[in-house]
Amino acid sequence: MTAHIIDGIALSKQLRADVAKRATALRARGVVPGLAVVLVGENPASQVYVRNKVKACEDSGLHSVLERYPATLSEAELLARVDALNRDPAIHGILVQLPLPAHIDAHKVIEAISPAKDVDGFHVASAGALMVGQPGFWPCTPYGCMKMLESINYDLKGKHAVVIGRSNIVGKPMALMLLQKNATVTICHSGTQNLKALTLQADVVVAAVGKRNVLTADMVKPGAVVIDVGMNRNDEGKLCGDVDFDGVKEVAGWITPVPGGVGPMTITMLLVNTLEAAERG
Ligand code: NAP
């Protein structure tokens, strides 16, 4: 058996076309959806992410502002910039690219972003809203994973979902979103004993660890849906996920590739959140 591929690029195209349509409708009402991306320092990976986010905005008819600061920027200066963006009516979403230099308290900076503009969904108010099932911005990566499940009309009710990883930006919100859709959810982490015994019971596995081959074919129930959030490099330096794709695709029913899976969906959901922030006014 060879799994069906859930194509994050194709799905992103569809969703981005919808974003562009809704952005045009907003513009007709005199509102230009705007995202501010703040980058502090010279982290090469962050520079690529930020460029991709800005380009995605441009391609979808969203206004974007990229603010770049040297790594020497003080925490107080960054907080002052966030405050100014909170007040700027042309900006509907604010994203401060992580990681920040060590002398800046990232938590403090995220908490300074107005929850109404927290399109990354990292503010405690956004996390709380997800927790209690109230409207708020969902973190883009797990939100993108949910859209992937939706795209294959997968009914999560009563299904066993195993999430590997419990970070605040992926694992934990992912588990809450799956729970909200009535899955029975198990959250695994570095202290989990016998991961394989758990994943073998799973109808859905989401791997969000950051280590190659965390999930191999012998750990997957035949027909399961496997979502690979991981971003790693293999021995040849090529991008790969947490899942042994070649092996697991012979057992799973559905699988997301890396690259071309969750990655593009993450940026797409940032566009969706920014548009929604603008629509909410
Ligand atoms: P993170 O903060 O480092 O969290 C990793 C999680 O994996 C932790 O909860 C850790 O457990 C758990 N873990 C580590 N080793 C494990 C093991 N052997 N078995 C089970 N669990 C284990 O990472 P993250 O920010 O969530 O990101 C995870 C991966 O997704 C990374 O590769 C990252 O680059 C990628 N990512 C991709 C996107 C995208 O757009 N595609 C977006 C975000 C992240 P403990 O809590 O016990 O330490």
Residues whose N, C-alpha, C, O or C-beta is under 5 A from the ligand:
A	BS01	NAP	T141 I164 G165 R166 S167 V170 G171 C188 H189 S190 G191 A208 V209 G210 V229 G230 M231 V262 G263 T266
